[in-house]
Amino acid sequence: MWIFVLFDLPTQTKKERKQYTEFRKRIVKDGFTMFQFSIYLRHCPSLENAEVHIKRVKAALPPIGDIGIICITDKQFGQMEIFSGQKRVEGKCIHQQLELF
């Protein structure tokens, strides 16, 4: 399961920039990685674990701005096509699955 957090936060004033920075730092501290500017993602082993991290994102929401949260499966994530200009690039291996026996 993958959680995507997409956000568009204002940064016109010093207070808005501080709120943007605090939100970004909190989600990075929770294990999210930047996929593109204002798009962060995190891998979770289960839906239950994803719900925990979604609650943390919601607890960090700034008072203004637009934030979207979406979950997709590993299979859906693996079907994503990524391009740089017109050239297709291989997706970055962002996480490493840990298996315990």
N, C-alpha and C positions, 0 to 999 in steps of 0.2 A: 504494500500500500504506500502510495506517495501523497504527501500533502503539499499543495502549492499555495503560497500566500502571495497575492498580487496586490500592490498598493500604489496609490497616487496621493501623496501627502503634500500639503503646501509647505513651501520653504521661503516665503517672502520675508518674514520677520525673524528676529533672533529667537523668539519664543517658539515659533513654528519649526525652525531648524533644530532646536533642542528636542522638541517632541518627536520629530522625525528620527533623530539620532538615537534617542532613548528606545523607541519602538524597534528600530533596526538592531540595536545592540541586544535587546531582550530576545528577539527571535533567533539571532545568531548564537547567543548563549544557550538557547534551547536546542541547538543542533541543526538549525536551518542553514543552507548554503545558497549563495547567490547563483541563480541560473542565468538571469539577465538583469539589467537594471530594474529595480523594483519588483522583481520576481524571485522569490526564495522558495526552496523546496527542502523536504526532509523525508527520508525513508522511515517507515514504521513497519514492524513485523506483523501487526494485526490491526483490525479496525478499532479494537478496544484501546490499544496503545495510541492510535491516531487521535482518538477522541480526547485523550489526556493532553496531547500537544495542541489540539485545536482550542481547548479550554484555556491553555496558557497564552495562546495568541490573542484570544478574546479578552483576557485579563489585561493584556498590554495595549489594547487599542487606544490610540490618541483621541482627544475630543473632536477633532475635525479631520477630514480627509476621506478617501474612499479605499476600502480594503475588501478584497475577495479571498475566500478560502475554498479550495476544491480538493477532493481526494480522487485519485485514480489508482487502478490496480497496476501491479508490476507488468502485466501483459500489455495494458494500454500504454504505459510508459515506454516499454520496449518497442512499440510500433511508431513512436514519434520519429518524424523525419526532421533533421536539423540542417539548415543551409546557412552558408556565409556568402552573401550575395547570391549568385546563381549556382555556386558550387556546393554540393552536398558534402557534409562532414560527418564523421563518425561521432556518436554521442560520447561525452566524457563519462567515464566510470566514476560516478560521484560517491557511491557507497560501496562498502565491502560487506557482504553477508557473512555473519559469524555463525558457525554451526557448532553446537555442543553435542557430544555423544554420551 
